[in-house]
Structures are given as structure tokens and as C-alpha cells.
Amino acid sequence: MSRKILCVLLFAVAPLFVSCKTAAFYIPGEKSMRVKNLYVEYYNLAEEFYSLKKYDKAIQYYKLATAYKEVRVSAFYKLGLCYALNKNWTESEAIFSRLLKRDSKNVTLLCDYAYVLAQSSQFEQAEQVYISILASNPDLHKIRVNYITVLMADKKFSSAKTELDLLKQKNPDVEEIKNLEKQLAEEFEKLEDDPKQKNKQL
């Protein structure tokens, strides 16, 4: 008998909860959880589009996700990457510059920022960023490879050779060395045929 009463009680109580919710009452914390889940879903959708290299779509959802504090910095950073991958250097530079104001020693951010500067032909600024990274992290050979590449793009071949010699001394097994040597040799050959440019390197 008591079991039957219990069953009636449970079914009788259930409509009460439904009616309360339709009257705009919520379980404590439920509304904030819904908001949280919504923005986390935006972030997850953005990540999915990012993995599929659909950067325009990813940008839309990362922008939405930045409105939520818990994922804001991560979403903002990924937004900067998407702009860079879409070759929108102006937007990407602005985002990385802003993030660096919060975390000026972050090597990942500095590398991304230097890359964007170099891609937008701001070679001098990119070089300064690489110099600052290498001052604190002299053994990061990937950074030195990038620095040498930017120096060559900026036609600073003597400086590039100095850095390449240092790279060979510190990390002789780096696979990029042969290609850099070849490119640099070709550039010095061109200089032999152009005395004016050769004098600038001296």
C-alpha cells in the first residue's frame, strides 16, 4: 500500500516542477550554466571549424565566444591565429599586440606577433621581437631560423650570415641549415653582380 502511495506522490509532484519552470522559476545556478554552456558550445564549434581549416566560420564563433570570461583569452588568441591564416595581417597584429600587453613575456605570443609583422613586411619590427626572444632563449633554434629568414627578406645578408654561423655552432644538426646556406650563397652571388648593393652589406 505504501509503495502505491509513493508512486502516486512522485507522479503528483512531477507536474509541480514543470509548472514552476514554465512560470519562469529556475533551479539555482541553472541560468548561469545555460549561458556558460552556450559560450562553451560557441568555442567548441569554432575549434571544429578551425580544425577543418574553415577559418572564416571559425572567426564567427570565436568572436561570439570572447563574450564569455572563462574562454575569452583562448578564443581571442585563436581569433588572432585565424586572421593570420586568412592573411588578414592588420587584424591579427592588433589582437596579438593587445594580448602581449597582458602577457609581454609569452614566447608563443611573441613568435606569432613577429611572424605577422614579417608577413606584413614590417621587417625591422619583427627583427626586434626575435632579438628580444633570443636574448632570453638563446637555444631556441626555430626562433633563430625565423630570425635569419626575416634578415634575408630584409636584405641584411651579412647579419643573416652571422646568425647562421651561430646557429651552426649551437645546433649543427638543424635541418634548415643547408637550405639557408644555399639561399644565402645565392644572394651573395647576386651581390657580386651588383656593387652598389654589395657595399650596403659591408
HELIX and SHEET records of a PDB file:
HELIX    1   1 SER A    2  THR A   22  1                                  21    
HELIX    2   2 GLU A   30  SER A   51  1                                  22    
HELIX    3   3 TYR A   55  ALA A   65  1                                  11    
HELIX    4   4 LYS A   69  LEU A   85  1                                  17    
HELIX    5   5 TRP A   89  ARG A  102  1                                  14    
HELIX    6   6 VAL A  107  GLN A  119  1                                  13    
HELIX    7   7 PHE A  123  SER A  136  1                                  14    
HELIX    8   8 HIS A  141  ALA A  153  1                                  13    
HELIX    9   9 PHE A  157  LYS A  170  1                                  14    
HELIX   10  10 GLU A  176  GLU A  192  1                                  17    
HELIX   11  11 PRO A  195  GLN A  201  1                                   7    
END                                                                             
